[in-house]
């Protein structure tokens, strides 16, 4: 298998018939799909990670909790890439693109030529703009190195953590840290956790669950400074002056799309990089997929959005591969997501953007329920907690694009969702 770092051949010119930037889910699936569809030309994957492609979502879930080894989160066994004739250039970052010359420039100054380029660069963790944000003991959870550094700190005795951000990454990290025996405080700037992605029923359920697990959840609070001693975190100061003692801070406040080389090369985009229904950017022969690709999503009334999910990365990869192989099919895939916290499995189908009504299906006290989201009477999304049947049937219901369902019927757990079409 070809596995190279930036120092493997400084200044060397390379070429790939298809060059894929990014070795996460999107990049890996694009390479796999090209081979499955009969692509015989060379494929080169360039990634900032120094290890073969692996799954990112478990980093804040099973991997950080110690439930899964790295081998178990690899997308394919290491030998797979060699067997498929897919070259990996690892530990390399792309710093620039010359769209006219069809080349990318790497961090070592070398260039790689391409016939087609697939950008699957994902995003970088959004950083805190407060004093102390760069102290030792401040972590993000975006790649294996981040998770490994957190586990090393835990092994060295870190036991008091402040998690900044009450989104899915923050809540999952809090769950994993509690499993390690840490004292955990969640600090969320809004008045409820998951406020940007879920309705109040789900937010209040997870707030209560984390508190029941011993987590201190602070809402409507902002971090003003991370305190340090000898360059090591010792606490967090909040607005109002309150200080929380800690030896670890985990920042989970979203990502910034990693698209700077594309935009500098002339690609259109403001929140990420813009792509059409075939995942093409405005640069000739350049595609973009996954977290960084802004697209008109059919399940969001064609609003231009970015989706940070495995599903989106996987399905966009297939769309781009088909287009490159001359079998164009517009991107049209129902979004889905999941989150594991403690013994809870949340599965989401659809997008709740613009919902005007929620329907609670089941009782949160039983830790098994579903929240349905409606827009003008039309179901647009389901959040299912430990409710696999609702999730599976809800996905099919959304794919049928049912125009209207009686809310009282939706709330009746004796009526399966599959019978509501």
PEKA-V788922 format. One record per backbone hydrogen bond with DSSP energy under -1.0 kcal/mol. NH is the residue of the N-H (numbers start at 1). CO is the residue of the C=O. Records with the same first field share a line. If there is no record, write none. Layout:
NH=CO / CO
//
This chain:
4=88
8=5
12=9
14=111
16=113
18=42
19=116
20=44
21=118
22=46
28=24
29=25
30=26
31=27
32=28
33=29
34=30
35=31
36=32
37=33
38=35
39=34
44=18
45=87
46=20
47=89
55=73
59=56
60=57
63=58
65=61
67=62
68=62
73=70
75=53
80=77
83=79
84=80
85=82
86=81
87=43
88=2
89=45
90=4
91=49
92=47
95=105
96=105
98=103
102=98
103=98
104=112
105=96
106=110
107=93
109=106
112=104
113=14
114=102
115=17
116=17
117=285
118=19
119=287
120=21
124=256
126=254
133=130
135=132
136=231
138=135
139=249
147=143
148=144
149=145
150=146
151=147
152=148
153=149
154=150
155=151
156=152
157=154
158=153
161=183
162=248
163=185
164=250
165=187
171=167
172=168
173=169
174=170
175=171
176=172
177=173
178=174
179=175
180=176
181=178
182=177
183=159
185=161
186=216
187=163
188=218
194=166
197=194
198=194
203=199
204=200
205=201
206=202
207=203
208=204
209=205
210=206
211=207
212=208
213=209
214=211
215=210
216=184
218=186
220=190
221=188
224=237
225=237
226=131
227=235
229=232
232=229
233=136
234=227
235=227
236=244
237=225
238=242
239=222
241=238
244=236
246=234
247=160
248=160
249=137
250=162
251=139
252=164
256=124
258=122
259=257
263=259
264=260
265=261
266=263
267=262
273=292
274=268
275=294
276=280
279=276
281=286
286=283
287=117
288=279
289=119
293=290
294=273
295=305
297=303
300=297
302=297
303=300
305=295
309=307
313=309
314=310
315=311
316=312
317=313
318=314
319=315
320=316
321=317
322=318
323=319
324=320
325=321
326=323
327=322
331=277
337=348
339=346
341=344
344=341
346=339
347=384
348=337
349=382
350=335
351=380
355=352
356=374
357=374
359=372
361=370
366=363
367=364
369=385
370=361
371=383
372=359
373=381
374=357
375=378
378=375
380=373
381=373
382=349
383=371
384=347
385=369
386=345
391=387
392=388
393=389
394=390
395=391
396=392
397=393
398=394
399=395
400=396
401=398
405=377
410=406
411=407
412=409
415=412
419=416
420=417
//
